[in-house]
Amino acid sequence: MVVQISSSSTTPNVTWEALPADFVLPDDPVENIQQPPLAAALTDALGAAGRIAPIALIGSNFGLVATVNKQTVVKAPDWFFVPQVHGVAENTIRHSYTPNLEGAPISVVMEFLSNEDYSELSVRSTPPYGKLYFYEQILQVPTYVTYDPYEPKLEVRYLLNGAYETQAADASGRVRIPEFDLWLGIWPGERPGQTMNWLRWWDEAGNLLLWSSEQAEYERQRADLLAAKLRELGVDIDRLT
């Protein structure tokens, strides 16, 4: 479903300017209580797999800035990825990001649908711009992911010839995210303290990227197994430590 709201045929004039010092960033409450853990789990798995470069930027509920027809516009997606950003002064905390001015364009944006107005699928092309329109026509994000945790339903759109086209999932229900060369899919299960349908990453061979907690448990089990084998061989491992 794409929400059709009033549109304009006028091509927006988009520039990349520093956020005005007196601009008040939106501080909207999280619409979906599953959003924070979903975003954290996605980033955690990438980090545990060593797939986040130091020059990259991953954020959640973090303002993405564009100047449209001389007006500052900010949208704060549930999750986004920028492959390369310029450094910031030491002890400086980012509160927003302006692509092309502060680094590379945004490569991936994800929105987790609320159960209210589905604004994440709005193509409204007049202020306040719909999110789908903003990511497609203004930021021109190559990959836009929407996830409805209530169904659950995952949709991935690629920007092709200036417009989004929804991509078909593979036989496992996963869709490739080109920017990571990984596949994204729905995984029902438990992360410490919470059981629900998660978004997770798989590599080309179909291996699930582990969360850091899973990686730690895997390493612990390997160590226990090695210790047991050494004891079977008569090795006093206590003297080796």
MIDRENBA-316904 format. One line per field, with one value per residue: residue number from 1; residue in three letters; x, y, z of N, C-alpha, C in turn. Coordinates in steps of 0.2 Angstrom, whole numbers, m for minus. Layout:
# residues N
pos: c(NUM	...)
code: c(ALA	...)
n_X: c(X	...)
n_Y: c(Y	...)
n_Z: c(Z	...)
ca_X: c(X	...)
ca_Y: c(Y	...)
ca_Z: c(Z	...)
c_X: c(X	...)
c_Y: c(Y	...)
c_Z: c(Z	...)
This chain:
# residues 241
pos: c(1	2	3	4	5	6	7	8	9	10	11	12	13	14	15	16	17	18	19	20	21	22	23	24	25	26	27	28	29	30	31	32	33	34	35	36	37	38	39	40	41	42	43	44	45	46	47	48	49	50	51	52	53	54	55	56	57	58	59	60	61	62	63	64	65	66	67	68	69	70	71	72	73	74	75	76	77	78	79	80	81	82	83	84	85	86	87	88	89	90	91	92	93	94	95	96	97	98	99	100	101	102	103	104	105	106	107	108	109	110	111	112	113	114	115	116	117	118	119	120	121	122	123	124	125	126	127	128	129	130	131	132	133	134	135	136	137	138	139	140	141	142	143	144	145	146	147	148	149	150	151	152	153	154	155	156	157	158	159	160	161	162	163	164	165	166	167	168	169	170	171	172	173	174	175	176	177	178	179	180	181	182	183	184	185	186	187	188	189	190	191	192	193	194	195	196	197	198	199	200	201	202	203	204	205	206	207	208	209	210	211	212	213	214	215	216	217	218	219	220	221	222	223	224	225	226	227	228	229	230	231	232	233	234	235	236	237	238	239	240	241)
code: c(MET	VAL	VAL	GLN	ILE	SER	SER	SER	SER	THR	THR	PRO	ASN	VAL	THR	TRP	GLU	ALA	LEU	PRO	ALA	ASP	PHE	VAL	LEU	PRO	ASP	ASP	PRO	VAL	GLU	ASN	ILE	GLN	GLN	PRO	PRO	LEU	ALA	ALA	ALA	LEU	THR	ASP	ALA	LEU	GLY	ALA	ALA	GLY	ARG	ILE	ALA	PRO	ILE	ALA	LEU	ILE	GLY	SER	ASN	PHE	GLY	LEU	VAL	ALA	THR	VAL	ASN	LYS	GLN	THR	VAL	VAL	LYS	ALA	PRO	ASP	TRP	PHE	PHE	VAL	PRO	GLN	VAL	HIS	GLY	VAL	ALA	GLU	ASN	THR	ILE	ARG	HIS	SER	TYR	THR	PRO	ASN	LEU	GLU	GLY	ALA	PRO	ILE	SER	VAL	VAL	MET	GLU	PHE	LEU	SER	ASN	GLU	ASP	TYR	SER	GLU	LEU	SER	VAL	ARG	SER	THR	PRO	PRO	TYR	GLY	LYS	LEU	TYR	PHE	TYR	GLU	GLN	ILE	LEU	GLN	VAL	PRO	THR	TYR	VAL	THR	TYR	ASP	PRO	TYR	GLU	PRO	LYS	LEU	GLU	VAL	ARG	TYR	LEU	LEU	ASN	GLY	ALA	TYR	GLU	THR	GLN	ALA	ALA	ASP	ALA	SER	GLY	ARG	VAL	ARG	ILE	PRO	GLU	PHE	ASP	LEU	TRP	LEU	GLY	ILE	TRP	PRO	GLY	GLU	ARG	PRO	GLY	GLN	THR	MET	ASN	TRP	LEU	ARG	TRP	TRP	ASP	GLU	ALA	GLY	ASN	LEU	LEU	LEU	TRP	SER	SER	GLU	GLN	ALA	GLU	TYR	GLU	ARG	GLN	ARG	ALA	ASP	LEU	LEU	ALA	ALA	LYS	LEU	ARG	GLU	LEU	GLY	VAL	ASP	ILE	ASP	ARG	LEU	THR)
n_X: c(4	3	2	m8	m7	m11	m3	11	16	28	45	55	67	82	94	109	112	120	112	102	107	97	88	75	76	65	56	49	38	42	33	31	33	41	51	64	71	72	79	91	95	98	109	118	121	127	138	144	148	158	155	154	161	173	172	159	141	128	111	97	81	85	90	88	93	88	87	73	66	71	68	70	70	67	68	66	71	68	79	95	108	124	138	150	156	161	173	170	172	182	173	161	144	134	118	111	111	117	116	129	134	140	145	144	130	114	113	104	88	77	60	49	33	20	4	m5	m6	1	11	24	23	18	16	15	19	20	23	18	31	28	35	39	40	49	61	62	62	68	79	84	86	94	90	75	67	53	44	32	27	16	9	17	26	37	45	55	62	70	78	75	78	74	62	54	54	46	54	55	54	66	65	66	60	67	76	88	100	108	119	125	128	120	106	90	78	63	63	57	59	69	77	88	77	66	54	49	45	59	69	82	99	106	120	127	128	118	120	116	118	126	120	128	127	124	135	145	140	142	156	159	154	162	174	172	169	182	190	184	188	202	204	200	210	219	225	230	221	220	233	237	233)
n_Y: c(m6	11	27	39	55	73	80	88	94	101	102	99	111	107	109	107	112	119	115	127	137	140	131	120	104	90	81	70	58	40	30	17	4	m6	m1	4	m8	m16	m8	m7	m20	m23	m15	m20	m33	m31	m24	m34	m43	m36	m27	m13	1	12	25	26	29	26	27	31	37	50	66	69	80	92	105	112	120	132	130	123	105	91	74	60	45	28	20	21	21	28	27	34	47	64	68	74	87	83	76	81	79	72	78	78	75	81	76	75	87	85	73	57	53	47	29	18	18	14	11	8	3	12	10	18	31	27	35	33	28	38	48	61	77	90	102	96	85	69	54	43	50	60	52	46	56	68	65	55	41	25	13	8	3	m4	m10	m19	m22	m28	m36	m49	m39	m37	m25	m20	m7	m2	12	15	22	35	32	22	5	m10	m24	m42	m55	m68	m87	m89	m79	m68	m52	m45	m33	m22	m13	m18	m31	m41	m51	m47	m51	m58	m64	m74	m75	m74	m61	m56	m54	m51	m57	m58	m54	m51	m41	m47	m51	m60	m69	m72	m85	m90	m89	m84	m68	m66	m59	m49	m55	m68	m71	m71	m81	m92	m92	m95	m108	m115	m114	m121	m134	m136	m137	m148	m158	m158	m162	m175	m180	m180	m168	m156	m143	m133	m130	m124	m111)
n_Z: c(0	m5	1	m6	m7	m9	m23	m32	m47	m49	m50	m36	m29	m23	m11	m2	13	28	44	51	65	74	72	77	81	77	90	91	99	100	88	87	98	96	88	94	99	87	78	85	86	72	69	79	74	62	67	75	66	60	50	49	44	51	46	42	45	55	60	71	72	69	63	46	34	22	11	4	m9	m3	10	26	28	38	41	52	51	56	55	47	35	31	20	21	30	34	46	63	75	90	104	99	97	85	79	68	51	35	19	6	10	23	20	12	1	8	10	13	20	33	38	51	51	58	68	64	54	43	37	33	20	13	m2	m3	m10	m7	6	23	17	12	18	10	m2	1	3	m9	m19	m15	m6	m13	m10	m12	m8	0	14	21	35	42	58	63	54	51	39	26	15	2	m7	m22	m30	m45	m61	m56	m48	m35	m35	m30	m23	m26	m15	m10	m11	2	8	10	6	m5	1	m7	m4	7	3	8	14	19	31	40	56	68	85	100	108	121	133	126	115	98	81	72	62	52	46	33	25	8	8	15	29	45	52	67	82	94	107	104	97	107	115	107	105	118	120	110	117	128	122	117	128	134	125	126	139	138	131	141	145	156	158	167	171	160	160)
ca_X: c(0	6	m3	m8	m10	m10	4	13	20	33	51	58	74	85	101	112	115	120	106	102	109	91	82	73	75	59	57	43	39	42	26	30	37	46	56	71	75	73	85	97	97	101	116	122	123	132	144	147	151	164	153	153	168	174	169	151	136	121	108	90	77	91	87	91	92	88	84	69	63	74	65	74	66	70	64	70	69	69	86	98	115	128	144	156	155	167	174	168	177	182	168	155	139	129	111	108	116	115	120	133	138	144	148	141	122	111	112	98	83	71	55	45	26	15	m2	m10	m8	5	14	30	21	15	20	13	24	19	24	24	32	27	41	41	42	55	67	63	63	72	86	85	90	94	86	71	64	48	43	26	28	10	7	22	27	43	45	61	61	76	77	76	75	70	56	55	51	47	58	52	58	68	61	66	56	72	77	95	101	115	124	129	128	117	99	86	72	60	65	54	63	70	83	88	72	60	52	45	47	65	73	89	103	109	125	125	128	112	121	113	123	124	120	134	126	124	142	148	138	145	163	159	152	168	179	170	171	189	192	182	192	209	203	199	217	224	229	228	220	221	240	239	230)
ca_Y: c(0	17	32	44	62	78	80	93	92	105	98	103	114	104	111	104	117	117	116	133	136	141	126	115	97	87	77	66	51	34	28	10	2	m11	2	4	m14	m18	m4	m9	m27	m23	m12	m25	m39	m28	m23	m40	m46	m32	m24	m6	4	18	31	25	32	22	31	29	43	55	70	69	87	94	112	111	127	137	128	117	100	86	68	56	38	23	17	23	20	32	23	38	54	68	68	79	88	78	77	83	74	73	77	78	74	84	72	79	93	82	66	54	53	41	23	14	20	9	14	3	6	13	7	24	34	24	41	30	26	44	51	68	80	96	102	92	80	62	51	40	55	63	48	45	62	73	62	50	35	20	7	10	m3	m3	m16	m18	m28	m30	m42	m44	m38	m33	m23	m17	m4	0	17	14	28	40	30	16	m1	m15	m30	m48	m59	m75	m92	m89	m73	m62	m48	m42	m26	m22	m9	m23	m38	m45	m52	m45	m55	m58	m70	m75	m78	m71	m57	m55	m50	m49	m61	m55	m54	m47	m40	m50	m51	m66	m68	m75	m93	m91	m89	m79	m64	m67	m53	m49	m59	m74	m73	m72	m88	m97	m93	m99	m115	m117	m114	m127	m140	m137	m139	m155	m163	m158	m166	m182	m182	m180	m162	m153	m136	m128	m128	m120	m104)
ca_Z: c(0	m5	3	m11	m4	m13	m26	m36	m53	m49	m47	m30	m29	m17	m10	4	17	35	48	54	72	78	70	83	78	80	96	92	103	96	87	88	104	94	84	96	99	80	75	89	84	65	70	83	70	58	71	78	60	57	43	50	44	56	42	41	50	56	65	72	75	69	58	39	32	15	10	m2	m11	2	17	29	29	42	43	56	50	61	54	41	34	26	20	22	32	36	53	67	81	96	109	96	96	80	81	62	45	29	14	2	14	28	18	6	2	12	5	15	25	35	42	54	51	64	66	64	48	37	34	30	13	9	m7	m3	m13	m4	13	25	13	14	19	4	m7	3	2	m16	m24	m12	m4	m18	m6	m17	m5	5	17	26	39	46	63	65	50	49	32	24	8	0	m14	m25	m34	m52	m65	m52	m44	m31	m37	m25	m25	m24	m10	m13	m8	10	11	11	0	m5	2	m11	0	12	0	13	13	25	32	46	60	74	90	106	109	128	137	121	110	93	75	71	55	53	41	31	20	2	8	19	36	49	55	74	87	99	113	101	95	114	117	102	107	125	118	107	122	132	119	116	135	135	121	129	145	136	129	147	146	162	156	173	171	154	161)
c_X: c(4	1	m3	m12	m8	m3	5	17	27	39	54	65	77	92	103	116	115	114	107	103	103	86	81	71	68	61	51	43	39	35	25	35	42	52	63	74	76	79	91	100	100	108	120	125	128	139	148	151	157	162	152	160	168	171	162	147	130	118	100	87	82	89	91	89	93	85	80	65	65	71	68	69	70	66	69	68	71	76	89	105	118	135	150	154	161	167	171	173	176	177	162	150	134	122	107	113	113	120	124	137	142	147	144	133	120	110	106	94	78	66	50	38	23	9	m7	m11	m4	9	21	29	18	19	18	19	24	20	18	25	31	34	44	44	48	62	68	65	68	79	88	89	89	90	82	67	59	46	37	26	22	7	11	23	33	43	51	60	68	74	79	73	71	64	57	51	52	50	55	57	60	63	61	63	61	74	84	95	108	120	128	130	126	109	96	80	69	62	62	58	64	77	83	82	66	60	47	48	53	66	80	92	106	114	123	125	122	114	119	118	121	124	126	133	126	131	146	146	141	152	163	158	158	173	178	171	178	192	190	187	200	209	203	206	222	227	226	227	221	228	242	237	234)
c_Y: c(6	23	38	50	67	79	86	91	96	102	102	105	112	106	108	110	115	119	123	132	136	136	121	109	94	82	73	60	45	31	21	7	m3	m8	2	m2	m17	m14	m6	m16	m27	m20	m17	m30	m37	m27	m29	m44	m42	m29	m17	m3	10	24	31	28	28	26	29	35	49	59	70	76	88	101	111	118	132	136	122	111	94	80	64	49	33	20	19	22	25	28	27	45	57	68	74	81	84	81	80	78	76	73	77	77	77	80	77	85	90	75	64	54	47	35	19	18	15	13	8	6	7	10	12	27	32	30	39	28	32	46	58	73	88	96	100	86	73	58	47	45	58	59	47	51	67	70	57	44	29	14	9	4	m1	m10	m14	m24	m31	m36	m48	m44	m34	m31	m19	m14	m1	7	16	19	33	38	23	10	m7	m21	m36	m52	m65	m80	m92	m83	m67	m58	m45	m35	m25	m18	m13	m29	m43	m46	m50	m49	m55	m65	m70	m78	m73	m67	m56	m51	m49	m54	m58	m57	m49	m46	m43	m50	m58	m65	m72	m82	m95	m92	m83	m75	m64	m60	m54	m54	m67	m76	m74	m79	m93	m98	m96	m106	m119	m119	m120	m134	m141	m140	m146	m160	m163	m162	m173	m184	m181	m174	m159	m145	m131	m126	m124	m113	m101)
c_Z: c(0	m4	m2	m8	m9	m16	m30	m41	m53	m46	m41	m31	m23	m17	m3	8	25	39	52	62	76	77	76	79	81	85	97	96	98	95	88	93	102	90	87	96	92	77	79	87	77	66	74	79	65	61	73	72	57	51	44	50	49	52	41	47	50	62	66	75	75	63	52	36	25	15	3	m3	m5	9	20	30	33	43	47	55	56	61	47	41	29	26	22	24	34	44	57	73	87	101	106	95	90	82	74	57	39	24	9	5	19	26	12	7	6	7	7	20	26	39	45	55	57	62	66	57	42	34	31	23	10	4	m8	m5	m12	3	17	20	16	14	13	m2	m5	2	m5	m20	m21	m10	m9	m15	m11	m14	1	8	22	29	43	51	65	61	51	42	30	17	7	m7	m16	m30	m41	m57	m62	m48	m41	m35	m32	m27	m22	m20	m13	m10	m1	13	12	4	1	m4	m1	m8	5	9	5	11	20	25	39	50	67	80	96	106	117	130	132	116	105	86	73	64	56	46	39	25	14	3	13	27	39	52	63	77	91	104	110	100	102	116	113	104	114	124	115	112	126	129	118	123	136	131	124	135	143	134	135	148	152	160	161	173	165	155	166)
